[in-house]
Amino acid sequence: MKLSFRFMLILFFGLFFSSCAAQTNAPMPVYKDKEVSLWKSCSIKDAESLGASTKDADLLESVACYASLFESGTVDKTKYAEAGQKVAKAYLKKNPKSGVGHYLYAYLVGKHAQLSPLSGLDLVPILEQEALLAVKLSPEVDFAGPDRMLGELYLEAPGAPLSVGSLSKSLKHFETSVKVAPDFYLNHLGYGAALLEDDDKKNACVQYNTALKSKSFNKKSLENDTYKKLIGACQKAPAPKK
């Protein structure tokens, strides 16, 4: 029996997002935006109670809290990603020009896709659209987070016709992230990984070494699967034993 094209795509995305979910990331430093602080400690109770408020500031705090809970590994269930997205949509309905709101919405869509890989086919366009809006409205948020997010998406996603993957777009967004937030190491690591995929080892290693020297560098981030190839290409081989 032949499988439908859509079913094959869904199966492919299941494997793709399952792989993404297995990656290990270093904790994100707290980022203080003019509207809300990102990645600060909070609880599920905080997220739910703030999300029940009618105040815009509370709704945004709720969305940021849901994102922080996922980033810290405190929660890992689809229902919380869906709950966070629901609050994000309510907030954005009244505040459509909030760059940080679109960025957090994109983040929670990505988490939803990771936790429910079979939904990935339908969620990727939403993630891309929200991240692009965030780039347009608030490119500086989360140390150039919107461009970094798009760089990762275009680097890791399958290319056409399966999905939105594009090395040229990935390079463009990572290059922008480095310009917007040159001191943030994840921008350099991502740019290095994309440059290596473009067979530009020399400049890829320049970015890698720049990341290692950054004051914000966290070596735990090197456990991320995305950077393994970069590390292997740029680390010096050990001296031969005498």
Number of C-alpha atoms within 10 A of each C-alpha: 3 5 7 9 9 11 11 13 16 19 15 18 26 20 14 19 23 17 13 20 15 11 12 14 16 16 14 17 13 13 14 13 13 8 13 17 16 22 22 18 10 17 15 15 11 14 26 19 13 21 27 12 13 11 11 16 14 20 26 28 23 29 31 27 28 32 26 24 22 18 19 17 10 13 17 16 13 16 12 21 25 16 17 29 22 14 25 27 17 17 25 19 10 10 15 14 15 17 25 30 28 28 28 27 29 27 27 26 24 25 25 24 27 24 21 17 24 21 16 26 19 12 17 20 14 16 24 20 14 23 28 21 21 27 25 14 19 21 24 19 22 23 21 25 26 33 29 26 26 26 28 24 22 22 25 19 19 16 13 9 8 15 16 18 20 17 21 14 18 26 24 15 25 31 22 19 29 23 12 18 19 18 18 20 25 30 30 28 28 30 31 31 28 30 24 19 16 13 11 13 18 14 14 25 23 15 24 26 18 18 24 17 11 15 10 14 17 17 11 11 19 19 14 14 15 20 18 12 12 24 18 10 16 18 11 8 8 6 6 5 4 3
